[in-house]
């Protein structure tokens, strides 16, 4: 969206653009916004950052979902401190989206079962990796994966749902950068919106 259209006091177009872009990224595997960085607080209290693939986005929440191995460090980190930050960048639109929210971990419930069932078999084999993610190995390929379609990784599968409490949309433009920030209530309603200096 051109910066000129975002001028003035109304932030609603910036919010719609952000929510539409995130929802569209789930459907478009080539979208830059689909690969989103998630920051957590490590068990040693140091910040931790990694890229995850956004698998679902509900603009009414707003809520987003990604999947991980329950043995991964980020699961223990989010169990201890569910607050997290996420960052997405679209280099074509020159838009940065920063989100803050609370994560809920789903292992053996209906949401996790549906997420597992709706995923590609070729993606699911990663959850059966041995030894578990993050452990030292003697050489780069010193790990094993189960045969595709065995379901061996289901016990390690975790769906992470993040309830967004704050969203910031920064649009970089030659005509002038624009940055809007939105705070959401627990029921997904916008409690506060404002332009901020980019």
C-alpha positions in Angstrom: 0.0 0.0 0.0 1.5 3.4 -1.0 2.6 5.6 1.9 0.3 8.4 0.7 -2.8 6.3 1.3 -1.7 5.7 4.9 -1.3 9.4 5.7 -3.7 11.1 8.1 -5.0 9.9 11.4 -6.9 6.7 10.4 -4.9 3.6 11.0 -7.6 1.1 9.8 -6.0 0.7 6.3 -2.7 -0.2 7.8 -4.3 -2.8 10.1 -6.3 -4.3 7.3 -3.1 -4.5 5.1 -1.2 -6.2 7.9 -3.9 -8.8 8.6 -4.6 -9.5 5.0 -0.9 -9.9 4.3 -0.5 -12.5 7.1 -3.6 -14.4 6.1 -2.4 -14.5 2.5 1.1 -15.7 3.4 -0.4 -18.9 4.8 -1.9 -19.7 1.4 1.1 -18.7 -0.6 4.1 -20.9 0.0 6.4 -18.4 -1.8 5.4 -15.5 0.4 8.3 -14.0 2.4 5.9 -13.4 5.3 5.3 -17.1 5.7 8.7 -17.7 7.2 8.5 -15.7 10.4 11.2 -15.2 13.1 10.1 -16.1 16.6 12.0 -14.8 19.7 11.7 -16.4 23.1 13.4 -16.1 26.4 15.9 -18.9 26.9 16.1 -21.0 30.0 19.3 -19.1 30.8 17.3 -15.8 30.4 19.2 -14.9 27.2 17.1 -14.1 24.1 16.7 -16.8 21.5 15.6 -16.3 17.9 14.7 -18.8 15.1 12.6 -18.9 11.9 9.4 -21.0 11.8 6.9 -21.5 9.1 3.5 -19.9 9.8 0.9 -22.6 9.2 -2.3 -20.8 10.1 -3.5 -17.2 10.7 -6.8 -16.1 12.1 -7.2 -12.3 11.6 -10.2 -12.2 13.9 -8.1 -13.4 16.9 -5.6 -12.4 15.8 -3.9 -15.7 16.2 -1.2 -17.5 14.3 0.1 -21.0 14.4 3.4 -22.8 13.7 4.6 -26.3 14.3 7.7 -27.6 16.1 9.3 -30.6 17.7 8.2 -30.9 21.4 11.8 -31.8 22.2 13.1 -28.5 20.8 14.4 -25.9 23.2 11.7 -23.3 22.2 9.0 -25.6 23.6 10.6 -25.6 27.1 11.2 -21.8 26.8 7.6 -21.1 25.8 6.3 -23.4 28.6 8.3 -21.3 31.1 7.6 -17.9 29.5 4.7 -17.9 27.0 5.3 -14.4 25.9 7.1 -14.2 22.6 7.8 -11.8 19.8 7.6 -12.5 16.0 9.0 -10.7 13.1 8.2 -10.9 9.4 9.6 -8.9 6.4 8.3 -8.5 2.9 11.1 -7.2 0.8 8.9 -6.5 -2.2 6.2 -4.5 -0.4 9.0 -3.2 1.9 6.8 -3.9 5.0 8.0 -5.2 8.4 5.5 -6.7 10.7 6.3 -7.1 14.4 4.0 -9.1 16.6 3.9 -9.8 20.3 1.7 -12.3 22.0 1.3 -15.3 24.3 1.9 -18.9 23.1 -0.1 -21.9 23.9 1.4 -25.3 23.3 -0.7 -28.1 21.9 0.6 -31.7 22.1 -2.1 -34.3 22.4 -5.3 -32.4 21.9 -7.7 -31.9 19.0 -5.9 -28.9 17.6 -2.6 -30.9 17.5 -4.4 -33.9 16.0 -6.0 -31.8 13.3 -2.7 -30.0 12.5 -0.8 -33.3 12.2 -3.6 -34.8 10.0 -3.5 -31.7 7.8 0.2 -31.7 7.2 2.2 -33.2 4.4 3.8 -36.5 5.1 7.1 -35.3 3.7 7.1 -32.5 6.4 6.1 -34.8 9.2 9.0 -37.2 9.0 11.2 -34.4 10.6 9.4 -35.0 13.9 10.7 -38.5 14.1 14.4 -37.4 13.9 16.8 -39.2 16.3 18.6 -38.0 18.3 16.4 -35.1 19.3 16.9 -31.6 17.8 19.7 -29.5 19.3 21.9 -32.4 20.6 25.6 -32.5 19.5 26.5 -35.1 16.8 29.8 -36.3 15.5 29.2 -35.1 11.9 26.6 -33.2 10.0 24.6 -36.3 8.8 24.8 -38.4 12.0 21.0 -38.6 12.6 18.2 -40.7 11.3 14.7 -40.1 10.1 11.8 -42.6 10.1 10.3 -43.8 6.8 7.7 -41.5 5.4 4.1 -42.3 6.4 5.0 -44.3 9.5 3.6 -41.6 11.9 6.7 -42.2 14.1 7.0 -38.5 14.9 3.5 -37.8 16.1 4.6 -38.2 19.8 7.1 -35.3 19.2 4.7 -33.0 17.3 3.7 -29.7 18.9 1.4 -27.0 17.4 2.1 -23.6 18.9 -0.7 -21.0 18.7 0.2 -17.4 19.5 -2.5 -15.0 20.5 -1.4 -11.7 19.2 -1.6 -8.8 21.7 0.4 -6.2 19.8 1.1 -5.7 16.1 3.3 -3.1 14.5 3.3 -2.5 10.8 6.2 -0.5 9.3 6.1 0.5 5.7 9.3 1.8 4.2 8.6 4.3 1.3 10.6 7.0 -0.4 7.6 9.3 0.1 8.0 8.8 3.8 7.9 5.8 6.1 4.8 5.0 8.0 4.5 3.0 11.2 1.2 2.0 12.9 0.9 0.1 16.2 -2.2 -1.8 17.5 -2.9 -3.4 20.9 -5.5 -6.2 21.1 -7.6 -7.3 24.0 -7.9 -11.0 24.9 -11.0 -11.3 22.6 -9.2 -9.9 19.6 -10.7 -6.4 19.6 -8.4 -3.5 18.9 -8.0 -1.6 22.2 -5.7 1.0 21.0 -4.2 2.1 17.6 -1.8 4.9 16.9 0.8 6.0 14.4 4.3 6.1 15.8 7.5 7.7 14.5 9.2 5.1 12.2 
